[in-house]
Amino acid sequence: MESTTGLAQASATSASSATGGPRLLVSPAADGATNMAIDEALLRRSQRTGETLLRVYAWAAPTVSLGRNQPASGCYDLGRARERGIGFVRRPTGGRAILHHREITYSVAAPVSVFGSLRESYRAINRLLLEALRSLGVEAGEAEWSSRAPAPSLAPCFDLPVAGELVVDGRKLVGSAQVRDGSALLQHGSILVDDDQYLLAELLASVDVVTPAATLRALTGRKVTIEEFAGALARAVGAVDGSEPRPLELDDSLLDDVRSLVRARYAVADWTWRR
């Protein structure tokens, strides 16, 4: 059965109902290691508190994020990447490579118990994303679900849509991935403002053509900003659940987790190139 659980209900039924609803963090641009560490720190916080935590953020420099189980070691031309100012980081979630540059990234850390199965949670989060996009003038939809997700590969994430991702006229607009750890889940994804994904093919020897993706600029005729999308997402929560996300700050507890995760994992070459 498709989940109709909303973020307000998720917060109300969690162990932290006293926190008063979902929280929203709008982050300044950061490097890849810091961005991935913040997302995992939010996952850990959701595990501890039962909160539903939304985040909207940007990247300080062009960065390829690799799926957790994606083969990558020895597959990319790192010299060419350095010439172009492109860095690498490995995500805590699965899926395929994404170039984060002229795009908006979102994440949701939330209790598994209220968001349900993988498909149910994707649909609940997609409902918010679709409402936010609609308020910006973009009519998107979900790619059809199939019985099996694609195996990790070198093909760029935006080359073809997979089940549950958001598309416009068959072209992917939002590429998302999810991981579950104990009582909480983390889902994050990239919403393209402009299409730079072809650059990934230039860093590989085995991918010749990347299918053009949908972009917010092409669909709206303007550059949609991080702040504009964050506002649209907050309004979407209100439209879907009747709640208003409260602002979330990077407090000392979160920052301690972020620093620890950067040192232990996301800035470590052995993690980035482990496969």
C-alpha positions in Angstrom: 0.0 0.0 0.0 1.3 3.5 -0.9 2.3 5.5 2.1 0.4 8.7 2.9 2.3 9.5 6.0 3.3 13.1 6.1 6.2 14.9 7.7 4.0 16.4 10.4 2.6 13.0 11.3 6.1 11.6 11.3 7.3 14.1 13.8 4.2 13.8 16.0 4.5 10.0 16.2 8.2 9.9 16.8 10.1 9.8 20.1 10.7 13.5 19.8 7.1 14.8 19.3 7.9 17.6 21.7 10.3 19.1 19.1 7.3 20.5 17.3 7.5 19.2 13.7 10.1 18.9 11.0 13.2 21.0 10.8 14.8 22.7 7.8 18.5 23.4 7.4 19.6 25.7 4.5 23.4 25.2 4.2 26.0 27.5 2.7 28.1 26.0 -0.1 30.6 23.4 1.3 33.2 21.0 0.0 32.1 17.4 -0.8 33.5 15.8 2.4 31.7 18.3 4.6 28.4 18.0 2.6 28.3 14.2 2.9 29.3 14.4 6.6 26.5 16.9 7.4 24.0 14.5 5.7 25.2 11.5 7.8 25.3 13.7 10.9 21.6 14.5 10.3 20.9 10.8 9.9 22.5 10.1 13.3 20.5 12.9 14.8 17.3 11.5 13.5 18.3 8.1 14.9 18.8 9.7 18.4 15.8 12.0 18.4 13.2 10.7 16.0 13.1 14.0 14.2 12.4 14.5 10.6 15.2 16.8 9.2 15.2 18.5 5.8 18.2 20.1 4.2 18.8 22.2 1.1 22.4 22.9 0.1 25.1 23.7 -2.5 28.7 22.7 -3.3 31.7 25.0 -3.0 33.4 23.5 -6.1 32.4 21.0 -8.8 32.4 17.6 -7.2 31.6 14.1 -8.4 29.8 12.1 -5.7 30.2 8.4 -6.1 27.6 5.8 -5.0 28.5 3.9 -1.9 29.1 0.6 -3.9 29.9 2.1 -7.3 33.2 0.9 -8.9 35.4 3.9 -9.4 39.1 3.2 -8.5 41.2 3.5 -11.6 38.2 4.4 -13.7 38.4 8.2 -13.8 41.1 10.5 -15.3 42.1 12.3 -12.1 44.6 14.5 -13.9 41.9 15.9 -16.2 39.6 16.3 -13.2 42.2 18.4 -11.4 42.6 20.5 -14.5 38.9 21.2 -14.5 38.8 21.8 -10.7 36.6 18.8 -10.1 36.8 16.9 -6.8 35.5 13.5 -5.7 33.6 12.2 -2.7 31.9 8.9 -2.0 28.3 9.1 -0.7 26.8 7.1 2.2 24.0 6.2 -0.2 24.0 3.9 -3.3 23.4 4.7 -6.9 25.7 6.1 -9.6 28.0 9.1 -10.0 26.6 12.7 -10.1 28.5 15.9 -10.9 27.4 18.5 -8.3 27.9 21.9 -9.7 25.1 24.0 -11.1 22.3 22.2 -9.2 20.4 22.2 -5.9 20.8 19.3 -3.5 18.2 18.2 -1.0 18.3 15.7 1.8 15.8 14.1 4.2 16.8 12.3 7.4 13.8 10.7 9.1 12.5 7.7 11.1 12.0 4.5 9.2 9.0 3.5 11.3 6.8 6.3 10.0 8.0 6.5 6.4 7.6 2.8 5.7 9.2 0.7 3.0 11.7 2.0 0.5 9.0 2.5 -2.1 6.7 4.2 0.4 9.3 6.5 1.7 10.4 7.5 -1.9 6.8 8.3 -2.7 6.3 10.3 0.5 9.4 12.4 -0.2 8.6 12.7 -3.9 5.2 14.1 -3.0 7.0 17.0 -1.3 9.5 17.5 -4.1 6.7 17.4 -6.7 4.7 20.0 -4.8 7.8 22.2 -4.4 8.6 22.0 -8.1 5.0 22.7 -9.1 5.0 25.9 -7.1 8.1 26.9 -9.1 6.2 26.2 -12.4 7.6 22.7 -13.1 5.3 19.8 -13.7 7.3 16.6 -13.1 6.3 13.0 -12.4 7.7 9.8 -11.1 9.6 7.3 -13.3 7.7 3.9 -13.3 8.7 1.4 -10.7 10.2 -1.9 -11.8 11.1 -5.0 -9.8 14.9 -4.5 -9.8 17.2 -1.4 -9.4 20.1 -1.1 -11.8 23.4 -2.5 -10.6 26.1 0.0 -9.6 28.0 1.0 -12.7 30.1 3.8 -14.3 27.1 5.2 -16.2 26.3 8.7 -14.8 23.2 8.9 -12.6 21.5 11.3 -15.0 22.0 9.2 -18.1 18.7 7.4 -17.6 15.9 7.6 -15.0 15.3 4.7 -12.6 12.2 3.7 -10.7 10.9 6.5 -8.4 13.1 9.3 -9.7 11.5 12.5 -10.9 11.3 13.2 -14.7 9.9 15.7 -17.1 9.0 14.3 -20.6 11.0 11.2 -19.9 14.2 13.0 -18.9 15.5 12.9 -15.4 15.3 16.1 -13.4 16.0 14.8 -9.9 18.4 11.9 -9.1 18.0 10.5 -5.6 19.4 7.7 -3.5 18.6 6.4 0.0 20.3 4.5 2.8 18.8 3.0 5.9 20.7 2.6 9.1 18.9 1.2 12.1 15.8 3.3 13.0 16.4 6.1 10.5 16.8 6.7 6.7 18.7 9.2 4.7 17.6 10.2 1.2 19.3 12.9 -0.7 19.4 13.9 -4.3 20.4 16.4 -7.0 18.0 18.8 -8.8 19.7 20.2 -11.9 19.6 23.9 -12.6 21.9 23.4 -15.6 23.1 20.2 -17.2 26.9 19.7 -16.6 26.6 15.9 -16.5 28.3 15.4 -19.9 31.5 16.4 -18.1 31.4 13.0 -16.4 31.8 11.2 -19.7 34.9 13.3 -20.4 36.5 11.9 -17.2 35.8 8.3 -18.2 37.1 6.1 -21.1 34.1 3.8 -21.2 31.1 6.2 -21.5 30.7 7.8 -24.8 27.3 9.6 -24.7 25.3 11.0 -21.8 21.6 11.5 -22.4 20.7 15.2 -21.9 18.8 15.7 -18.6 15.9 18.1 -17.7 17.0 21.3 -16.0 15.2 23.9 -13.9 16.6 26.7 -16.1 15.1 25.1 -19.3 11.8 24.5 -17.6 11.4 27.8 -15.8 13.4 30.2 -18.0 15.5 31.4 -15.0 18.1 30.3 -12.5 16.3 28.9 -9.5 18.3 29.6 -6.3 18.9 27.5 -3.2 16.9 29.9 -1.1 14.0 29.9 -3.6 13.8 26.1 -3.6 14.1 25.9 0.2 11.2 28.3 0.4 9.2 26.2 -2.0 10.0 23.0 -0.1 8.9 24.6 3.2 5.6 25.6 1.6 5.2 22.1 0.2 5.4 20.7 3.7 2.6 23.1 4.7 0.5 22.1 1.6 1.0 18.4 2.2 0.9 18.2 6.0 -0.3 21.6 7.3 2.9 22.1 9.2 5.7 24.7 8.9 9.3 23.4 9.2 11.2 25.2 11.9 14.8 26.4 11.1 17.6 24.1 12.0 21.1 25.3 12.8 24.4 23.5 12.8 24.8 23.4 16.6 27.9 22.1 18.5 26.6 18.5 18.6 26.0 18.4 14.9 29.3 20.1 14.1 31.2 17.6 16.3 29.7 14.8 14.3 30.5 16.5 11.0 34.2 17.0 11.9 34.5 13.4 13.1 32.9 12.0 9.9 35.1 14.2 7.7 38.2 12.9 9.4 37.2 9.3 9.6 35.5 8.8 6.2 34.7 11.5 3.7 38.1 13.2 3.4 39.9 9.8 3.4 41.1 8.6 0.0 40.8 4.9 1.1 37.0 5.6 1.5 36.6 7.5 -1.7 38.5 5.0 -3.8 37.6 1.8 -1.9 36.0 0.3 -5.0 
